[in-house]
Amino acid sequence: MDVGRNDSTVTNFILLGFSERPELQVMLFLLCLGIYFMTLAGNLGLIVLIRMDSHLHSPMYFFLGNLSFVDISYTSSVAPKMLCDFFQEQKVISFVGCAAQFFFFLGMGGTECCLLAAMAYDRYAAISNPLLYTALISPTICVGMAITAYAGGLLTGLVQTSSIFQLHFCEPRVINHFFCDLPPLLGLSCSSTFISQVVNFLVVCAVGGTSALVVLVSYGYIIATVMKIHSTQGRIKAFSTCASHLTTVILFYGSGLFSYLHSTVGYSRDQDKVASMFYSAVIPMLNPIIYSLRNKEIKDALKNIKERRKQLSSLCFIVP
């Protein structure tokens, strides 16, 4: 097939969107808009709270602030275009726009993997080596780990984007999805995707696999340390410092693995879109909620800000 085999002629792709049923468009738009708004509000609020309260200026919350920034970037690479497309009869995305969306989505996803690994190492240092904690997790080391996470994630996105967008795409270049994701793009290729699939597999193993290994090893040491604690109350207290992070890890890796693994063994496009919606929009919305619900330090920081506002309001009322 000669049609569409030259990448230089590719100008755009057509997205089919989340649903082709007109009666569902308004409901889905409001649902997606609400999720995106809550994601922005929750993560921005957490970043501001961490910056404002000096009690939260610790390695754990340094990484959490970066995780919130990554979640905002991660979901913002997809959500604005998706929301606009609800009102478009033909959902067109340019070749460059598709590549950019793909790059930032995968780049921020890779960065989140690395940050979750850094946070697991932080919990390991705090629980298994409390006496050496300040040496193992110094401010310099924290900044270095964060820079490494961003560099690793963005390099992941760059390599995967380069390997996918050098393929030849067939007409009519219709992507049965609401954003430029890996499986539907591979399905559009007129040329062999073997090299691209190998490259993507190696990159995922290098970044995702290494990050997952760091998480597993860290929690292996944490569990071994906690099991040595004689009191039940002490064990519960130690585990409670990891509960939020562990929940986030399970949701992030679990949803990602489900989405990409089940797409290789036969799947419904609608199911794939629901799974993609979960890990691209719902999880970034849930992360600040998970870290806030049972976190005493976050709750105390919120109380302090409320008290400050009350004091400022009282002063403004008293001063003529």
C-alpha positions as CSV (number, residue, x, y, z in Angstrom):
1,M,0.0,0.0,0.0
2,D,1.5,3.3,-1.1
3,V,-1.1,5.6,0.3
4,G,0.0,7.3,3.5
5,R,3.3,5.5,3.7
6,N,5.4,8.8,3.7
7,D,5.6,10.5,7.1
8,S,6.3,13.8,5.4
9,T,2.7,13.8,4.0
10,V,1.1,13.3,7.4
11,T,-0.5,16.5,8.6
12,N,-3.1,15.3,11.1
13,F,-5.0,12.4,12.8
14,I,-8.6,12.1,13.6
15,L,-9.6,11.1,17.1
16,L,-12.9,9.3,17.6
17,G,-13.2,10.5,21.1
18,F,-14.6,8.9,24.3
19,S,-18.1,8.0,22.9
20,E,-19.9,8.2,19.6
21,R,-23.3,8.4,21.2
22,P,-24.6,12.0,21.1
23,E,-26.9,11.6,24.1
24,L,-23.9,10.8,26.4
25,Q,-21.7,13.8,25.3
26,V,-23.0,16.3,27.8
27,M,-22.9,13.9,30.7
28,L,-19.4,12.7,29.8
29,F,-18.2,16.3,29.4
30,L,-19.5,17.3,32.8
31,L,-17.9,14.2,34.4
32,C,-14.5,14.8,32.7
33,L,-14.6,18.5,33.5
34,G,-15.4,17.8,37.2
35,I,-12.5,15.2,37.4
36,Y,-10.1,17.6,35.8
37,F,-11.1,20.5,38.0
38,M,-10.7,18.4,41.1
39,T,-7.3,17.2,39.9
40,L,-6.1,20.8,39.4
41,A,-7.6,22.1,42.7
42,G,-6.4,19.1,44.8
43,N,-2.8,19.0,43.5
44,L,-2.4,22.8,43.3
45,G,-3.8,23.1,46.8
46,L,-1.3,20.5,48.1
47,I,1.6,22.2,46.4
48,V,0.6,25.6,48.0
49,L,0.1,24.0,51.4
50,I,3.5,22.3,51.3
51,R,5.1,25.6,50.3
52,M,3.3,27.6,53.0
53,D,3.7,25.4,56.1
54,S,7.3,25.0,57.4
55,H,6.4,21.8,59.1
56,L,6.0,20.2,55.7
57,H,9.5,21.2,54.5
58,S,10.8,17.6,54.7
59,P,12.0,15.1,52.0
60,M,8.6,13.2,52.0
61,Y,6.6,16.4,51.2
62,F,9.3,17.7,48.8
63,F,8.7,14.5,46.7
64,L,4.9,14.8,47.3
65,G,4.9,18.4,45.9
66,N,6.8,17.2,42.9
67,L,4.3,14.3,42.5
68,S,1.5,16.8,42.5
69,F,3.2,18.9,39.8
70,V,3.7,15.8,37.7
71,D,0.1,14.7,38.1
72,I,-1.1,18.2,36.9
73,S,1.2,18.0,33.9
74,Y,0.3,14.3,33.2
75,T,-3.4,14.9,33.1
76,S,-3.1,18.3,31.4
77,S,-1.4,16.7,28.4
78,V,-4.7,14.9,27.7
79,A,-7.7,16.6,29.4
80,P,-7.9,20.1,27.7
81,K,-7.9,18.6,24.2
82,M,-10.4,15.8,25.2
83,L,-12.7,18.4,26.8
84,C,-12.6,20.6,23.7
85,D,-13.3,17.6,21.4
86,F,-16.7,17.0,23.0
87,F,-18.0,20.0,21.1
88,Q,-16.1,19.2,17.8
89,E,-17.9,17.3,15.0
90,Q,-14.5,16.2,13.6
91,K,-11.9,15.7,16.3
92,V,-8.7,16.6,14.5
93,I,-5.2,16.7,16.0
94,S,-2.2,17.7,14.1
95,F,0.8,15.3,13.6
96,V,3.0,17.6,15.7
97,G,0.2,18.0,18.3
98,C,-0.2,14.2,18.5
99,A,3.5,13.7,19.0
100,A,3.7,16.4,21.6
101,Q,0.8,14.9,23.5
102,F,2.3,11.5,23.3
103,F,5.7,12.8,24.5
104,F,4.4,14.7,27.5
105,F,2.0,12.0,28.6
106,L,4.7,9.2,28.5
107,G,7.3,11.6,29.8
108,M,5.3,12.6,32.9
109,G,4.2,9.0,33.4
110,G,7.9,7.9,33.4
111,T,8.7,10.7,35.8
112,E,5.9,9.6,38.2
113,C,7.4,6.1,38.2
114,C,10.7,7.5,39.2
115,L,9.2,9.8,41.9
116,L,7.3,6.9,43.4
117,A,10.6,4.9,43.6
118,A,12.3,7.9,45.3
119,M,9.4,8.2,47.8
120,A,9.7,4.4,48.5
121,Y,13.4,4.9,49.2
122,D,12.6,7.8,51.5
123,R,10.2,5.6,53.5
124,Y,12.9,2.9,53.7
125,A,15.4,5.4,55.1
126,A,12.9,6.8,57.6
127,I,11.8,3.4,59.0
128,S,14.8,1.1,58.5
129,N,17.6,3.6,59.1
130,P,16.2,6.4,61.2
131,L,19.6,7.3,62.7
132,L,21.1,7.8,59.2
133,Y,18.0,9.4,57.7
134,T,19.4,13.0,57.4
135,A,22.5,11.6,55.8
136,L,20.7,9.3,53.4
137,I,18.0,11.8,52.4
138,S,19.8,15.2,52.6
139,P,18.4,18.2,50.7
140,T,21.1,17.8,48.1
141,I,20.2,14.1,47.6
142,C,16.5,15.0,47.4
143,V,17.1,17.6,44.6
144,G,19.4,15.2,42.8
145,M,16.8,12.4,42.9
146,A,14.1,14.8,41.7
147,I,16.2,15.9,38.8
148,T,17.0,12.3,37.9
149,A,13.3,11.5,38.0
150,Y,12.4,14.3,35.5
151,A,15.4,13.5,33.3
152,G,14.6,9.8,33.2
153,G,10.9,10.4,32.5
154,L,11.5,12.9,29.8
155,L,14.2,10.8,28.2
156,T,11.7,7.9,28.2
157,G,9.1,10.1,26.5
158,L,11.6,11.3,23.9
159,V,12.8,7.8,23.0
160,Q,9.3,6.3,22.8
161,T,8.0,9.3,20.7
162,S,10.9,9.0,18.3
163,S,10.4,5.3,17.8
164,I,6.6,5.6,17.2
165,F,6.5,8.7,15.0
166,Q,9.1,7.5,12.5
167,L,6.5,4.9,11.4
168,H,4.5,5.2,8.3
169,F,0.8,5.7,9.0
170,C,-2.1,4.4,6.9
171,E,-5.1,6.4,5.7
172,P,-7.5,7.5,7.0
173,R,-5.4,7.9,10.2
174,V,-8.3,7.5,12.5
175,I,-7.4,6.9,16.2
176,N,-10.1,5.1,18.0
177,H,-9.3,6.8,21.3
178,F,-9.6,10.2,23.0
179,F,-5.9,10.9,22.9
180,C,-2.7,9.7,21.1
181,D,-1.9,6.6,23.0
182,L,0.6,3.8,22.2
183,P,-1.7,0.8,21.2
184,P,-4.0,2.7,18.7
185,L,-1.0,4.5,17.1
186,L,0.8,1.1,16.6
187,G,-2.5,-0.2,15.0
188,L,-2.4,2.6,12.4
189,S,1.1,1.7,11.1
190,C,1.5,0.5,7.5
191,S,5.1,-0.4,8.2
192,S,6.6,-3.0,10.6
193,T,6.3,-2.0,14.2
194,F,8.7,-4.7,15.5
195,I,11.6,-2.3,16.2
196,S,9.3,0.3,17.8
197,Q,7.8,-2.4,20.0
198,V,11.2,-3.7,21.1
199,V,12.4,-0.1,21.8
200,N,9.3,0.6,23.9
201,F,9.5,-2.7,25.7
202,L,13.2,-2.0,26.6
203,V,12.4,1.6,27.8
204,V,9.5,0.4,29.9
205,C,11.7,-2.3,31.5
206,A,14.5,0.2,32.1
207,V,12.4,2.9,33.7
208,G,9.3,1.2,34.9
209,G,11.0,-2.0,35.8
210,T,13.8,-0.4,37.7
211,S,11.4,1.9,39.5
212,A,9.2,-1.0,40.5
213,L,12.3,-3.0,41.7
214,V,13.3,0.0,43.9
215,V,9.8,0.1,45.4
216,L,9.8,-3.7,46.0
217,V,13.2,-3.8,47.6
218,S,12.5,-0.8,49.7
219,Y,9.2,-2.3,51.0
220,G,11.0,-5.6,51.6
221,Y,13.4,-3.9,54.0
222,I,10.5,-1.9,55.5
223,I,8.5,-5.1,56.2
224,A,11.5,-6.8,57.6
225,T,12.1,-3.9,60.0
226,V,8.5,-3.5,61.0
227,M,8.2,-7.2,61.8
228,K,11.0,-6.8,64.4
229,I,9.0,-4.3,66.3
230,H,7.4,-6.1,69.3
231,S,4.4,-4.0,70.0
232,T,1.4,-4.1,67.7
233,Q,0.9,-0.4,68.2
234,G,4.4,0.3,67.0
235,R,3.9,-1.8,63.9
236,I,0.7,-0.1,63.0
237,K,2.3,3.3,63.5
238,A,5.3,2.4,61.3
239,F,3.1,1.0,58.5
240,S,0.7,4.0,58.7
241,T,3.6,6.2,57.4
242,C,3.7,4.1,54.2
243,A,0.0,3.6,53.7
244,S,-0.7,6.5,51.4
245,H,2.4,5.9,49.3
246,L,1.7,2.2,49.0
247,T,-1.9,2.9,47.9
248,T,-0.7,5.3,45.2
249,V,1.9,2.8,44.0
250,I,-0.7,0.0,43.7
251,L,-3.2,2.2,41.8
252,F,-0.6,3.7,39.5
253,Y,1.2,0.5,38.5
254,G,-1.9,-1.7,38.7
255,S,-4.0,0.5,36.3
256,G,-1.0,1.0,33.9
257,L,-0.3,-2.7,33.7
258,F,-3.9,-3.6,33.3
259,S,-4.4,-1.1,30.5
260,Y,-1.3,-2.1,28.5
261,L,-1.3,-5.8,29.1
262,H,-4.9,-6.4,28.3
263,S,-4.5,-4.5,25.1
264,T,-2.1,-7.2,23.8
265,V,-4.5,-10.1,24.4
266,G,-7.7,-8.9,22.8
267,Y,-9.9,-6.2,24.2
268,S,-12.8,-3.9,23.7
269,R,-12.0,-0.3,22.6
270,D,-14.6,1.0,25.1
271,Q,-12.9,-0.9,27.9
272,D,-9.6,0.4,26.9
273,K,-10.9,4.0,26.9
274,V,-12.3,3.5,30.4
275,A,-9.0,2.1,31.7
276,S,-7.1,4.9,30.0
277,M,-9.4,7.4,31.6
278,F,-8.8,5.9,35.0
279,Y,-5.0,6.1,34.9
280,S,-4.7,9.4,33.0
281,A,-7.4,11.4,34.9
282,V,-8.8,9.6,38.0
283,I,-5.6,8.6,39.7
284,P,-4.1,12.1,39.5
285,M,-7.3,13.3,41.1
286,L,-7.1,10.6,43.8
287,N,-3.5,11.2,44.8
288,P,-3.9,14.4,46.9
289,I,-7.1,12.9,48.5
290,I,-5.2,9.7,49.5
291,Y,-2.3,11.7,51.0
292,S,-4.7,14.1,52.8
293,L,-7.4,11.8,54.3
294,R,-5.3,10.0,57.0
295,N,-2.3,12.3,57.1
296,K,-2.1,14.1,60.5
297,E,0.6,16.5,59.3
298,I,-1.5,17.6,56.3
299,K,-4.5,18.0,58.6
300,D,-2.5,20.0,61.1
301,A,-1.2,22.3,58.3
302,L,-4.7,22.9,57.1
303,K,-5.8,23.8,60.6
304,N,-2.9,26.2,61.0
305,I,-3.8,28.0,57.8
306,K,-7.4,28.3,58.9
307,E,-6.3,29.7,62.3
308,R,-4.1,32.2,60.5
309,R,-6.9,33.3,58.3
310,K,-9.2,33.8,61.4
311,Q,-6.5,35.8,63.1
312,L,-6.0,38.0,60.0
313,S,-9.7,38.5,59.7
314,S,-9.9,39.5,63.4
315,L,-7.1,42.0,63.0
316,C,-8.7,43.5,59.9
317,F,-12.0,43.8,61.8
318,I,-10.3,45.4,64.8
319,V,-8.0,47.8,63.0
320,P,-9.9,50.9,61.8
